[in-house]
Amino acid sequence: MIRHRSSSRTSHQLTSRRGFLTVALGGVATCLAPIHASWSADDDGLNPKLDASIRRALSWLASEQQASGAWTTSDFGESTATTALAIMGFLAGGHVPGEGPYGQHMTRGIGWLLSQQHDNGLLVGRERSHGPMYSHGIATLMLAEVAGMVEPGQAEKCLDVLQKAVRLIVDAQNHPKSAEHDGGWRYQPTSGDSDLSVTAWQLLALRAARDIGCDVPAENIDRAIAYIRRLHVKHDGGFGYMVGHGSTVTRSGTGIVALEVCGEHRTKETLSAANLILSRPLTKGEQYFYYGAYYCTVGMFKVGGDEWRQSRESLYRTILDLQHPSGYWNPEDGTERQAGKVYSTALSVLALAIEYGYLPIYQR
């Protein structure tokens, strides 16, 4: 059966979402103030640096929005993935659609993304895409997070698009696969194999959609959990890209997040992967660094305890040190360079803002 979150965590999520709705519908404030309740007082000025970094990054992201409402990649043009990541960056920073300095940026971005759905439910821009299911999973996750916050004119369309998007994810998982790949996803809705990276985004999207009442069968979540567990590398505790593959720091963070969002909290798999991250701290030389910065920070936060306390400052400072004074992060790795600065900046914001607690899917 599905591993449900505890009632206290569910209550926390609903309370947070009501806070968003109060702001969005009541107009009582333009954005939410950062929550520092879980931050220690002896951070040697780290907390103000985080706040300032996030503000600069969001200002830069706003300046990069296209006339259409979309955000772009370096190589693939306007993208549902980068648009969704940028919008989630604003949400993570405490902003809501239709209100405050970035409210219209968000509303326009959501409107553009809603217009991009294909007849089969796929949320991929009309231009070339690297792995359509990547973009689809990220876009679906964003819509599930923002569904209760959109302006009235977008609400019905948002739910309709979201429901079709969720159905495509479920159907793609149910596409015939071998036992080794069962429960996961890969680049195409009809792929016959699976990998950790694509699977994690679909699982995040399904959990967020299920949390707001979308029809997601429990067995599909359970099969995805079973697939992620098969990727656990027993000899070092991390996670591999596919069954039989070796682990990396980035993949280990990805595996942690995928399991933790499904209520697999501090299991032997997540704790051993957290210990691997502690023993091999993320550095800027890591392949897919920004992917790793996002997943390792979110993963270690969700594991919590001593593991988060021991990794928190190192993860934050590693990310902060790479920010350009203008507010963006510039990816240097080949594949991430193709994705571009909006991608790396949005992922950095999602990592740095994790303790703000505004996005329900990332709450403990």
NUTI-107633 format. One record per atom (N, C-alpha, C): residue number from 0; z, x, y. Coordinates in steps of 0.1 Angstrom, whole numbers. Each point is the difference from the previous one (the first is absolute). Layout:
> NUM  Z  X  Y
...
REM end
This chain:
> 0  0  8  -12
> 0  0  -8  12
> 0  0  9  13
> 1  -3  -6  11
> 1  -1  7  12
> 1  14  4  4
> 2  1  12  6
> 2  13  5  5
> 2  2  -5  14
> 3  8  -9  2
> 3  2  -6  14
> 3  9  9  8
> 4  -2  0  13
> 4  9  6  9
> 4  13  -8  0
> 5  11  7  4
> 5  13  -6  1
> 5  -1  -11  12
> 6  10  -9  -1
> 6  0  -11  10
> 6  3  6  14
> 7  8  10  0
> 7  3  6  14
> 7  -12  6  6
> 8  -9  7  -8
> 8  -12  6  5
> 8  -9  -11  5
> 9  -2  -11  -8
> 9  -9  -11  3
> 9  5  -6  14
> 10  13  -2  1
> 10  6  -5  12
> 10  -4  9  12
> 11  1  13  -2
> 11  -3  10  10
> 11  -14  -2  5
> 12  -9  -2  -10
> 12  -14  -1  4
> 12  -3  -13  8
> 13  6  -11  -4
> 13  -2  -12  7
> 13  6  0  14
> 14  12  7  1
> 14  6  1  13
> 14  -9  8  9
> 15  -6  11  -5
> 15  -9  9  8
> 15  -12  -8  4
> 16  -6  -8  -9
> 16  -12  -7  3
> 16  3  -11  10
> 17  12  -7  -1
> 17  3  -10  10
> 17  1  7  14
> 18  5  13  0
> 18  1  7  13
> 18  -14  2  6
> 19  -9  3  -8
> 19  -14  2  4
> 19  -5  -14  6
> 20  2  -10  -8
> 20  -5  -13  5
> 20  7  -5  13
> 21  12  3  2
> 21  7  -4  12
> 21  -7  7  12
> 22  -3  13  -2
> 22  -7  7  11
> 22  -14  -5  2
> 23  -7  -2  -11
> 23  -14  -4  1
> 23  -2  -14  6
> 24  9  -9  -4
> 24  -2  -14  4
> 24  8  -4  12
> 25  12  7  1
> 25  8  -4  11
> 25  -2  8  13
> 26  -7  12  -2
> 26  -3  8  12
> 26  12  6  7
> 27  11  2  -8
> 27  12  5  6
> 27  0  15  3
> 28  -9  7  -6
> 28  -1  14  2
> 28  -14  5  -3
> 29  -4  11  5
> 29  -13  5  -3
> 29  -1  8  -12
> 30  11  6  -5
> 30  0  8  -12
> 30  15  1  -4
> 31  2  5  -12
> 31  14  1  -5
> 31  5  14  2
> 32  12  2  3
> 32  6  13  2
> 32  2  7  -13
> 33  -1  13  0
> 33  2  7  -13
> 33  14  -2  -6
> 34  1  -1  -13
> 34  13  -2  -7
> 34  4  14  -4
> 35  11  4  4
> 35  6  14  -3
> 35  12  -1  -9
> 36  3  -12  -5
> 36  13  -2  -7
> 36  2  10  -11
> 37  -10  3  -7
> 37  2  9  -12
> 37  -2  15  3
> 38  -2  3  13
> 38  -2  14  4
> 38  13  6  4
> 39  2  12  -5
> 39  13  7  3
> 39  0  5  14
> 40  12  3  5
> 40  1  4  14
> 40  -2  15  2
> 41  -1  7  -11
> 41  -1  15  1
> 41  -14  5  -3
> 42  -10  -7  5
> 42  -14  4  -3
> 42  -6  10  9
> 43  8  6  9
> 43  -5  10  9
> 43  -12  -4  8
> 44  0  -12  5
> 44  -11  -5  9
> 44  -12  -5  -8
> 45  1  -1  -13
> 45  -12  -5  -8
> 45  -3  -14  3
> 46  9  -9  1
> 46  -3  -14  2
> 46  -8  -3  13
> 47  4  6  11
> 47  -9  -2  12
> 47  -14  5  -1
> 48  -1  11  -8
> 48  -13  6  -2
> 48  -9  -9  -8
> 49  7  -7  -10
> 49  -8  -10  -8
> 49  -5  -11  8
> 50  9  -5  9
> 50  -4  -12  9
> 50  -11  4  9
> 51  1  12  6
> 51  -10  5  9
> 51  -14  2  -7
> 52  1  6  -12
> 52  -12  2  -8
> 52  -7  -13  -3
> 53  7  -10  -4
> 53  -6  -12  -4
> 53  -6  -7  12
> 54  7  0  12
> 54  -6  -5  12
> 54  -13  6  4
> 55  -1  14  -1
> 55  -12  7  3
> 55  -11  -4  -10
> 56  4  -1  -12
> 56  -10  -3  -11
> 56  -6  -14  2
> 57  8  -10  3
> 57  -5  -13  2
> 57  -8  -2  12
> 58  3  7  11
> 58  -8  0  12
> 58  -14  6  -3
> 59  0  11  -8
> 59  -13  6  -4
> 59  -8  -9  -9
> 60  7  -7  -10
> 60  -7  -9  -8
> 60  -7  -11  8
> 61  8  -6  9
> 61  -6  -11  8
> 61  -13  5  8
> 62  0  12  4
> 62  -12  5  8
> 62  -12  2  -9
> 63  2  1  -13
> 63  -11  2  -10
> 63  -6  -13  -5
> 64  6  -11  4
> 64  -6  -13  -6
> 64  -14  -2  6
> 65  -9  -4  -8
> 65  -14  -3  4
> 65  -1  -13  6
> 66  -12  -2  7
> 66  -2  -13  7
> 66  0  -12  -10
> 67  -4  3  -12
> 67  0  -11  -10
> 67  14  -4  -5
> 68  10  8  3
> 68  14  -2  -5
> 68  4  9  -11
> 69  -10  7  -6
> 69  3  8  -11
> 69  4  14  4
> 70  5  8  -10
> 70  3  14  1
> 70  -10  7  -10
> 71  -3  12  3
> 71  -10  7  -8
> 71  5  12  -8
> 72  -8  4  -10
> 72  2  12  -7
> 72  -10  10  6
> 73  2  13  -4
> 73  -10  10  6
> 73  -13  -1  -7
> 74  -1  -3  -13
> 74  -13  0  -7
> 74  -5  -14  -4
> 75  8  -10  0
> 75  -4  -13  -5
> 75  -1  -11  10
> 76  2  3  13
> 76  -1  -10  10
> 76  12  -9  0
> 77  -2  -12  6
> 77  10  -10  0
> 77  6  -4  -14
> 78  13  0  -1
> 78  6  -1  -13
> 78  11  -10  -1
> 79  0  -8  -10
> 79  11  -9  -2
> 79  13  7  -3
> 80  -1  12  -7
> 80  12  8  -3
> 80  6  6  12
> 81  -8  7  9
> 81  6  6  12
> 81  5  -11  9
> 82  -7  -11  1
> 82  4  -11  9
> 82  14  -6  -5
> 83  1  -2  -13
> 83  12  -5  -6
> 83  12  10  2
> 84  -3  13  -2
> 84  11  10  2
> 84  4  0  15
> 85  -9  0  9
> 85  4  0  14
> 85  8  -12  3
> 86  -4  -12  -4
> 86  8  -12  3
> 86  14  1  -7
> 87  1  5  -12
> 87  13  2  -6
> 87  8  11  8
> 88  -6  10  6
> 88  7  9  8
> 88  7  -7  12
> 89  -8  -9  6
> 89  6  -7  12
> 89  12  -9  -6
> 90  -2  -7  -11
> 90  11  -8  -6
> 90  12  9  -2
> 91  -2  12  -6
> 91  11  9  -4
> 91  7  4  12
> 92  -7  1  12
> 92  6  5  12
> 92  7  -12  7
> 93  0  -12  -5
> 93  7  -11  6
> 93  -8  -9  9
> 94  -13  0  -2
> 94  -9  -8  8
> 94  -5  -11  -8
> 95  -4  -11  7
> 95  -5  -12  -7
> 95  -13  -5  6
> 96  -9  -7  -7
> 96  -12  -5  6
> 96  2  -10  11
> 97  -8  2  11
> 97  1  -9  11
> 97  10  2  10
> 98  9  10  -2
> 98  11  2  10
> 98  0  15  3
> 99  4  3  13
> 99  3  14  3
> 99  -12  8  2
> 100  2  13  2
> 100  -11  9  3
> 100  -11  1  -10
> 101  3  -2  -13
> 101  -10  1  -11
> 101  -3  -13  -7
> 102  5  -11  5
> 102  -2  -13  -6
> 102  -14  -4  -2
> 103  -8  2  11
> 103  -14  -3  -1
> 103  -8  9  -8
> 104  4  13  0
> 104  -7  10  -9
> 104  2  -5  -14
> 105  12  -4  -4
> 105  2  -5  -13
> 105  -8  -12  -4
> 106  1  -10  10
> 106  -7  -13  -2
> 106  -15  3  -2
> 107  -6  8  8
> 107  -14  3  -1
> 107  -4  7  -13
> 108  9  10  -4
> 108  -2  7  -13
> 108  1  -9  -12
> 109  10  -9  1
> 109  1  -10  -11
> 109  -12  -9  -1
> 110  -5  -5  12
> 110  -12  -8  0
> 110  -12  7  -6
> 111  -2  12  4
> 111  -11  8  -6
> 111  1  1  -15
> 112  12  3  -5
> 112  1  2  -14
> 112  -2  -13  -7
> 113  5  -11  5
> 113  -2  -13  -7
> 113  -15  -3  -1
> 114  -8  5  10
> 114  -14  -3  0
> 114  -8  8  -11
> 115  6  10  -6
> 115  -7  9  -9
> 115  1  -4  -14
> 116  6  -11  -4
> 116  2  -3  -14
> 116  -14  -4  -6
> 117  -3  6  -12
> 117  -12  -4  -7
> 117  2  -13  -8
> 118  -10  -5  -5
> 118  1  -13  -7
> 118  9  1  -13
> 119  1  12  -6
> 119  8  1  -12
> 119  15  3  4
> 120  3  0  13
> 120  14  3  4
> 120  2  14  5
> 121  -9  9  -3
> 121  2  14  4
> 121  1  3  15
> 122  10  7  4
> 122  2  3  14
> 122  -4  14  3
> 123  -13  2  1
> 123  -6  13  3
> 123  -10  -2  11
> 124  0  9  10
> 124  -10  -1  11
> 124  -14  0  -5
> 125  -9  -3  9
> 125  -14  -1  -4
> 125  -6  14  -2
> 126  6  10  6
> 126  -5  14  -1
> 126  5  6  -13
> 127  -5  12  -3
> 127  3  8  -12
> 127  15  2  -2
> 128  5  -1  -12
> 128  15  2  -2
> 128  2  9  -12
> 129  10  8  1
> 129  4  9  -12
> 129  10  -8  -8
> 130  -4  -5  -11
> 130  9  -8  -9
> 130  4  -13  6
> 131  -8  -11  -1
> 131  3  -12  6
> 131  14  -6  -2
> 132  5  2  -12
> 132  13  -5  -3
> 132  11  7  8
> 133  -2  12  4
> 133  10  6  9
> 133  1  -9  13
> 134  -12  -2  6
> 134  0  -8  13
> 134  6  -14  -3
> 135  -4  -6  -11
> 135  4  -13  -3
> 135  15  -1  -2
> 136  6  9  -7
> 136  15  0  -2
> 136  7  1  13
> 137  -4  10  8
> 137  7  2  13
> 137  -1  -12  9
> 138  -12  -5  1
> 138  -2  -12  8
> 138  8  -12  -4
> 139  0  -2  -14
> 139  8  -11  -5
> 139  15  1  3
> 140  5  13  -2
> 140  14  2  3
> 140  3  -3  15
> 141  -9  4  9
> 141  3  -3  14
> 141  0  -15  3
> 142  -10  -7  -6
> 142  0  -15  2
> 142  13  -7  -5
> 143  5  5  -12
> 143  12  -6  -5
> 143  12  3  9
> 144  0  12  6
> 144  11  3  9
> 144  -1  -7  14
> 145  -12  -3  4
> 145  -1  -6  13
> 145  -2  -15  0
> 146  -1  -6  -12
> 146  -4  -14  -2
> 146  9  -10  8
> 147  13  3  1
> 147  9  -9  7
> 147  1  3  15
> 148  -8  10  4
> 148  2  4  14
> 148  -13  -2  9
> 149  -11  -3  -7
> 149  -13  -2  8
> 149  1  -12  9
> 150  -9  1  10
> 150  0  -11  10
> 150  -5  -13  -7
> 151  3  -12  5
> 151  -4  -12  -7
> 151  -14  -1  -3
> 152  -9  5  8
> 152  -14  -1  -2
> 152  -5  8  -12
> 153  8  9  -4
> 153  -4  9  -12
> 153  7  -4  -13
> 154  10  -8  1
> 154  9  -2  -11
> 154  -7  -6  -12
> 155  -7  -10  1
> 155  -7  -6  -11
> 155  -10  9  -7
> 156  -8  7  9
> 156  -10  9  -5
> 156  7  12  -7
> 157  11  5  5
> 157  7  11  -6
> 157  5  -4  -14
> 158  5  -11  -2
> 158  5  -4  -13
> 158  -11  -2  -10
> 159  -11  -6  5
> 159  -12  -2  -9
> 159  -6  13  -4
> 160  -1  9  9
> 160  -6  14  -3
> 160  10  7  -10
> 161  13  -1  3
> 161  10  7  -8
> 161  0  -5  -15
> 162  -1  -13  -1
> 162  0  -6  -14
> 162  -12  4  -8
> 163  -12  1  7
> 163  -12  4  -7
> 163  1  15  -3
> 164  6  8  9
> 164  2  14  -3
> 164  9  3  -11
> 165  11  -8  -1
> 165  9  2  -11
> 165  -6  -4  -13
> 166  -8  -10  -1
> 166  -7  -4  -12
> 166  -9  11  -5
> 167  -7  6  9
> 167  -9  11  -4
> 167  8  12  -6
> 168  12  3  6
> 168  8  11  -6
> 168  4  -4  -14
> 169  5  -12  -2
> 169  4  -5  -14
> 169  -12  1  -9
> 170  -11  -5  4
> 170  -12  0  -8
> 170  -5  14  -4
> 171  1  9  10
> 171  -4  14  -3
> 171  10  6  -10
> 172  12  -3  1
> 172  10  6  -10
> 172  -3  -6  -14
> 173  -5  -12  -1
> 173  -2  -7  -12
> 173  -14  4  -6
> 174  -8  7  7
> 174  -13  5  -5
> 174  3  9  -12
> 175  -8  -2  -11
> 175  2  7  -12
> 175  2  15  2
> 176  11  6  -6
> 176  2  14  1
> 176  6  5  -13
> 177  0  12  -3
> 177  7  6  -12
> 177  15  -1  2
> 178  7  2  -11
> 178  15  -1  1
> 178  5  10  9
> 179  -6  12  1
> 179  4  11  9
> 179  0  -5  15
> 180  -10  -7  3
> 180  -2  -4  14
> 180  5  -14  3
> 181  4  -8  -10
> 181  4  -14  3
> 181  11  -1  10
> 182  -1  -9  9
> 182  10  -3  10
> 182  -2  6  13
> 183  -10  9  1
> 183  -3  7  12
> 183  -13  -4  7
> 184  -4  7  10
> 184  -12  -2  8
> 184  -7  13  3
> 185  -13  -1  3
> 185  -7  12  5
> 185  -9  -4  11
> 186  -11  7  2
> 186  -8  -1  13
> 186  -7  -14  1
> 187  -5  -6  -11
> 187  -7  -12  1
> 187  7  -12  -6
> 188  -3  -12  4
> 188  7  -12  -7
> 188  -4  -1  -15
> 189  -11  7  -4
> 189  -4  -1  -14
> 189  2  14  -7
> 190  8  9  6
> 190  2  13  -6
> 190  7  -2  -14
> 191  -4  8  -10
> 191  6  0  -13
> 191  11  10  -2
> 192  4  7  11
> 192  11  10  -1
> 192  9  -3  12
> 193  11  8  1
> 193  10  -2  10
> 193  5  14  5
> 194  6  0  12
> 194  7  12  4
> 194  12  -4  9
> 195  9  10  2
> 195  12  -3  6
> 195  -2  -4  15
> 196  -9  7  7
> 196  -1  -2  14
> 196  -5  -14  4
> 197  -11  -4  -7
> 197  -5  -14  3
> 197  10  -10  -5
> 198  6  2  -11
> 198  10  -9  -6
> 198  11  -2  9
> 199  5  10  7
> 199  12  -1  8
> 199  -3  -10  12
> 200  -12  1  6
> 200  -3  -9  11
> 200  -1  -15  -4
> 201  -6  -2  -12
> 201  -1  -14  -5
> 201  14  -5  -3
> 202  8  8  -6
> 202  14  -4  -3
> 202  8  -4  12
> 203  -1  9  10
> 203  7  -3  13
> 203  -5  -14  6
> 204  -13  -2  -1
> 204  -6  -12  5
> 204  5  -12  -8
> 205  0  1  -13
> 205  4  -11  -8
> 205  15  -3  2
> 206  8  10  2
> 206  15  -3  2
> 206  2  -6  13
> 207  -7  5  11
> 207  1  -6  13
> 207  -5  -15  0
> 208  -11  -2  -7
> 208  -5  -14  0
> 208  9  -9  -8
> 209  5  5  -11
> 209  10  -8  -8
> 209  12  -3  8
> 210  5  9  8
> 210  12  -2  8
> 210  -2  -11  10
> 211  -12  -3  4
> 211  -2  -11  10
> 211  -5  -13  -7
> 212  0  0  -13
> 212  -3  -12  -7
> 212  -14  -1  -6
> 213  -8  10  1
> 213  -13  0  -7
> 213  1  -1  -15
> 214  -9  -5  -7
> 214  0  -2  -14
> 214  -4  14  -7
> 215  10  7  -4
> 215  -2  13  -7
> 215  7  -1  -13
> 216  -7  -1  -12
> 216  7  -2  -12
> 216  9  12  -3
> 217  12  -3  -5
> 217  10  11  -3
> 217  -6  10  -10
> 218  -8  -5  -9
> 218  -5  10  -10
> 218  -9  10  6
> 219  -7  -3  11
> 219  -8  10  6
> 219  8  11  6
> 220  11  -3  6
> 220  9  10  6
> 220  6  8  -11
> 221  4  -6  -11
> 221  6  7  -12
> 221  -10  10  -6
> 222  -13  -4  -1
> 222  -10  9  -6
> 222  -2  12  9
> 223  0  -3  13
> 223  -2  11  10
> 223  12  10  -1
> 224  12  -5  -1
> 224  12  9  -2
> 224  -2  8  -12
> 225  -4  -6  -11
> 225  -2  7  -13
> 225  -10  11  2
> 226  -11  -3  7
> 226  -10  10  2
> 226  5  12  8
> 227  8  -3  11
> 227  6  11  8
> 227  9  9  -9
> 228  8  -7  -8
> 228  9  8  -9
> 228  -8  9  -9
> 229  -11  -4  -5
> 229  -8  9  -9
> 229  -5  12  7
> 230  0  0  14
> 230  -5  12  7
> 230  12  10  3
> 231  12  -4  -4
> 231  11  9  2
> 231  -1  12  -9
> 232  1  12  6
> 232  -1  13  -7
> 232  13  5  -4
> 233  3  -1  -12
> 233  14  2  -5
> 233  5  14  2
> 234  -9  10  -1
> 234  5  14  0
> 234  5  5  14
> 235  -6  -7  11
> 235  5  4  13
> 235  5  -11  8
> 236  -1  -13  -5
> 236  6  -11  7
> 236  -9  -7  10
> 237  -12  6  3
> 237  -9  -6  10
> 237  -9  -11  -6
> 238  -10  -3  8
> 238  -10  -10  -4
> 238  -14  6  0
> 239  -9  -3  -9
> 239  -13  4  0
> 239  -10  -10  5
> 240  -12  5  3
> 240  -11  -9  5
> 240  -5  -10  -11
> 241  -1  5  -12
> 241  -4  -8  -11
> 241  9  4  -12
> 242  0  -8  -11
> 242  7  4  -12
> 242  -4  14  -4
> 243  10  9  -3
> 243  -3  13  -4
> 243  -3  10  11
> 244  0  -4  12
> 244  -2  9  12
> 244  13  6  4
> 245  0  12  6
> 245  12  6  5
> 245  4  -7  13
> 246  13  3  4
> 246  5  -6  12
> 246  -2  9  12
> 247  1  -7  12
> 247  1  7  13
> 247  11  -6  8
> 248  3  6  11
> 248  10  -6  9
> 248  -4  -13  5
> 249  -13  -1  5
> 249  -5  -12  5
> 249  -1  -11  -10
> 250  -4  3  -12
> 250  -1  -11  -10
> 250  14  -4  -4
> 251  10  9  0
> 251  14  -4  -3
> 251  5  -10  10
> 252  -3  2  13
> 252  5  -9  10
> 252  -7  -14  -2
> 253  -13  1  -4
> 253  -7  -13  -2
> 253  6  -8  -12
> 254  3  7  -11
> 254  6  -6  -11
> 254  14  -7  3
> 255  7  8  8
> 255  13  -6  4
> 255  -1  -13  8
> 256  -9  0  10
> 256  -2  -12  8
> 256  -5  -12  -9
> 257  -9  3  -8
> 257  -6  -11  -9
> 257  11  -6  -8
> 258  9  8  -6
> 258  11  -6  -8
> 258  11  -6  8
> 259  4  7  11
> 259  11  -5  8
> 259  -3  -14  6
> 260  -13  -2  5
> 260  -3  -13  6
> 260  1  -12  -10
> 261  0  4  -13
> 261  1  -11  -10
> 261  14  -1  -5
> 262  10  6  7
> 262  14  -1  -4
> 262  4  10  -10
> 263  -9  10  -4
> 263  4  10  -9
> 263  8  11  8
> 264  12  -3  3
> 264  8  8  10
> 264  8  10  -7
> 265  -2  13  4
> 265  8  11  -6
> 265  0  0  -15
> 266  -12  -2  -6
> 266  -2  1  -14
> 266  -2  15  -4
> 267  0  3  -12
> 267  -2  14  -4
> 267  -13  6  5
> 268  -10  -9  0
> 268  -13  5  5
> 268  0  3  15
> 269  6  -9  8
> 269  0  2  15
> 269  9  11  3
> 270  11  2  -6
> 270  10  10  3
> 270  -6  14  -4
> 271  -6  1  -11
> 271  -6  13  -4
> 271  -11  4  9
> 272  -8  -10  4
> 272  -11  3  10
> 272  6  4  13
> 273  11  -6  4
> 273  7  4  13
> 273  5  14  -1
> 274  5  4  -11
> 274  5  13  -2
> 274  -11  10  0
> 275  -12  -3  -5
> 275  -12  8  1
> 275  -3  3  15
> 276  0  -11  8
> 276  -3  1  14
> 276  10  9  7
> 277  13  -1  -4
> 277  10  8  6
> 277  -2  15  -3
> 278  -5  2  -13
> 278  -2  14  -4
> 278  -13  6  5
> 279  -9  -8  4
> 279  -13  5  5
> 279  -3  -8  13
> 280  7  3  11
> 280  -1  -8  12
> 280  -15  0  5
> 281  -4  -11  6
> 281  -13  -2  5
> 281  -3  10  12
> 282  -11  6  -1
> 282  -4  9  11
> 282  -14  -4  5
> 283  -4  5  11
> 283  -13  -3  6
> 283  -12  5  -8
> 284  3  9  -9
> 284  -10  5  -9
> 284  -3  -9  -12
> 285  8  -10  -2
> 285  -1  -9  -12
> 285  -13  -8  2
> 286  -8  0  -12
> 286  -12  -8  1
> 286  3  -15  2
> 287  -8  -7  8
> 287  3  -13  4
> 287  14  -1  7
> 288  2  9  10
> 288  13  1  6
> 288  5  -13  6
> 289  -9  -7  8
> 289  5  -12  7
> 289  3  -12  -10
> 290  -8  0  -10
> 290  3  -10  -11
> 290  14  4  -6
> 291  2  13  -2
> 291  13  4  -5
> 291  12  -3  10
> 292  -3  3  13
> 292  10  -2  10
> 292  5  -15  0
> 293  -10  -9  -1
> 293  3  -14  -1
> 293  8  -4  -12
> 294  -6  3  -12
> 294  6  -4  -12
> 294  14  7  -3
> 295  1  13  3
> 295  12  7  -3
> 295  11  -5  9
> 296  -3  -2  13
> 296  11  -5  9
> 296  4  -14  -4
> 297  -9  -9  -2
> 297  3  -14  -4
> 297  7  0  -13
> 298  -5  8  -10
> 298  7  1  -13
> 298  14  5  0
> 299  2  11  7
> 299  14  5  0
> 299  9  -9  8
> 300  -5  -7  10
> 300  8  -9  7
> 300  5  -12  -9
> 301  -10  -4  -8
> 301  3  -11  -9
> 301  9  4  -11
> 302  -1  12  -5
> 302  10  5  -10
> 302  14  1  6
> 303  0  4  13
> 303  13  1  7
> 303  10  10  -5
> 304  13  -2  2
> 304  10  9  -5
> 304  -1  14  5
> 305  5  9  -8
> 305  -1  15  3
> 305  -14  4  1
> 306  -9  -5  -8
> 306  -14  4  0
> 306  -6  -2  14
> 307  2  -11  7
> 307  -5  -3  13
> 307  7  9  10
> 308  13  1  -1
> 308  7  9  10
> 308  -4  14  -1
> 309  -4  5  -11
> 309  -4  14  -2
> 309  -14  2  5
> 310  -8  -10  -1
> 310  -15  2  3
> 310  -4  -5  14
> 311  8  -9  6
> 311  -3  -7  12
> 311  -5  9  11
> 312  9  10  4
> 312  -3  8  12
> 312  -13  9  -3
> 313  -1  5  -12
> 313  -11  9  -3
> 313  -13  -8  1
> 314  0  -12  -6
> 314  -12  -8  1
> 314  -4  -4  14
> 315  10  -4  8
> 315  -3  -4  13
> 315  -5  11  9
> 316  6  12  -1
> 316  -3  11  8
> 316  -14  6  -4
> 317  -3  0  -13
> 317  -13  4  -4
> 317  -11  -8  6
> 318  2  -13  1
> 318  -10  -9  6
> 318  -1  2  15
> 319  12  0  6
> 319  1  1  15
> 319  -7  13  5
> 320  2  11  -7
> 320  -5  13  4
> 320  -16  0  1
> 321  -6  -9  -7
> 321  -15  0  0
> 321  -6  -10  10
> 322  8  -7  7
> 322  -6  -10  10
> 322  -6  7  12
> 323  -11  -4  4
> 323  -7  5  12
> 323  7  -6  12
> 324  1  7  11
> 324  7  -5  12
> 324  -6  -14  5
> 325  -12  -2  -3
> 325  -7  -13  4
> 325  5  -12  -9
> 326  7  3  -11
> 326  5  -10  -8
> 326  -5  -2  -14
> 327  -11  7  -3
> 327  -7  -2  -13
> 327  4  11  -10
> 328  -3  -2  -12
> 328  0  11  -11
> 328  -14  2  -4
> 329  -4  13  -2
> 329  -13  4  -4
> 329  -1  5  -14
> 330  -6  -8  -9
> 330  0  5  -14
> 330  -10  11  -2
> 331  4  10  -8
> 331  -8  12  -3
> 331  -6  0  -14
> 332  6  -7  -9
> 332  -5  0  -14
> 332  -13  -7  0
> 333  -9  4  -9
> 333  -14  -6  0
> 333  -1  -15  -1
> 334  7  -6  -10
> 334  -1  -15  -1
> 334  7  -6  11
> 335  12  5  4
> 335  7  -7  11
> 335  -7  3  13
> 336  -7  11  2
> 336  -8  2  12
> 336  -11  -11  1
> 337  -6  -4  -11
> 337  -10  -11  0
> 337  6  -13  5
> 338  13  -2  -4
> 338  6  -12  4
> 338  3  0  15
> 339  5  11  5
> 339  1  2  15
> 339  14  -2  5
> 340  1  1  13
> 340  12  1  7
> 340  8  -14  1
> 341  -7  -11  0
> 341  6  -13  0
> 341  8  -1  -13
> 342  -6  3  -11
> 342  6  0  -14
> 342  13  9  0
> 343  -1  12  4
> 343  11  9  -1
> 343  11  -4  10
> 344  -4  -5  12
> 344  10  -4  10
> 344  8  -12  -4
> 345  -7  -10  -6
> 345  6  -12  -4
> 345  10  2  -12
> 346  -5  9  -9
> 346  9  3  -12
> 346  13  8  5
> 347  -2  8  10
> 347  11  8  6
> 347  10  -10  6
> 348  -5  -10  8
> 348  9  -10  6
> 348  8  -7  -10
> 349  -7  -5  -11
> 349  6  -7  -11
> 349  11  8  -6
> 350  -2  13  -1
> 350  11  8  -6
> 350  11  2  10
> 351  -3  3  13
> 351  11  3  9
> 351  8  -12  4
> 352  -6  -12  -1
> 352  7  -12  4
> 352  7  -7  -12
> 353  1  6  -11
> 353  5  -6  -12
> 353  14  -6  2
> 354  9  7  8
> 354  13  -4  2
> 354  1  -11  11
> 355  -10  -3  7
> 355  0  -11  9
> 355  2  -13  -8
> 356  -6  -1  -12
> 356  3  -12  -8
> 356  -8  -12  3
> 357  -11  1  7
> 357  -7  -12  4
> 357  -10  -6  -10
> 358  -6  9  -9
> 358  -10  -5  -9
> 358  8  -4  -13
> 359  -1  -13  -4
> 359  8  -5  -12
> 359  -2  8  -13
> 360  -13  4  -2
> 360  -3  7  -13
> 360  8  13  -1
> 361  3  6  11
> 361  6  14  -1
> 361  16  -1  1
> 362  5  -12  2
> 362  15  -1  1
> 362  6  3  -14
> 363  12  4  1
> 363  8  2  -13
> 363  5  -13  -5
REM end
